[in-house]
Structure formats: C-alpha cells, structure tokens
C-alpha cells in the first residue's frame, strides 16, 4: 500500500514549513541538502521533522496540507504537541455574530 505524508518542519529560523510527499525520508534529505534553490527551506536549513501524518489517499493528503498551510502557528504547534483541547479552542469561531457571543434573544440578521 502506498502512503502519502503531510509533514511540518521546524526551520533553522524557527519558522514552520508544511509539505506533502510520498517519500518522507527522501524529502527531508532533499530539504536539508538544499536540492531546490527556490524552495522556502533552502535558506532556512537545517530543518527538523516536527510532525507527520500518513494517508493512503493522495487527495486527502493534499487537502490536509492545504488546510494546515492556512493555520496559525499556534494551531500548528498545538497539533505538533498533540494538545487537541488547545487545538479545538484555537479553532473555535470568535466572530461577534457567532451564536456563542450574541446576547439571548438577539437576532444576528437584524
């Protein structure tokens, strides 16, 4: 069975990089070797693998990668730490129009 991996790297400048690959060992070596000069990680080497999740469906892996790329650093760190309570808290809608934040009886559409 073929696996696809979504991964988070810690870069030398303390930034986080999110990627997807079908061969995680090779890809980490490529990042650290600076194989692609135009890559985000090229000037931020060495990199360290902080997190990965495997998938059997490449489309699911790509969708998860896209989702992670939009996350804040705090949410990514909560995922890396396995702190799912914090991740859930960081994921909650904090919009003034969200049902948790409107006073009783107030219609959001008014």
C-alpha positions, 0 to 999 in steps of 0.5 A: 500500500502506498502512503502519502505524508503531510509533514511540518518542519521546524526551520533553522529560523524557527519558522514552520514549513508544511509539505506533502510527499510520498517519500518522507525520508527522501524529502527531508534529505532533499530539504536539508541538502538544499536540492531546490534553490527556490524552495522556502527551506533552502535558506532556512536549513537545517530543518527538523521533522516536527510532525507527520501524518500518513494517508493512503489517499493522495487527495486527502493528503493534499487537502490536509496540507492545504488546510494546515498551510492556512493555520496559525502557528499556534494551531500548528504547534498545538497539533505538533504537541498533540494538545487537541483541547488547545487545538479545538479552542484555537479553532473555535469561531470568535466572530461577534455574530457567532451564536456563542457571543450574541446576547439571548434573544438577539437576532444576528440578521437584524 
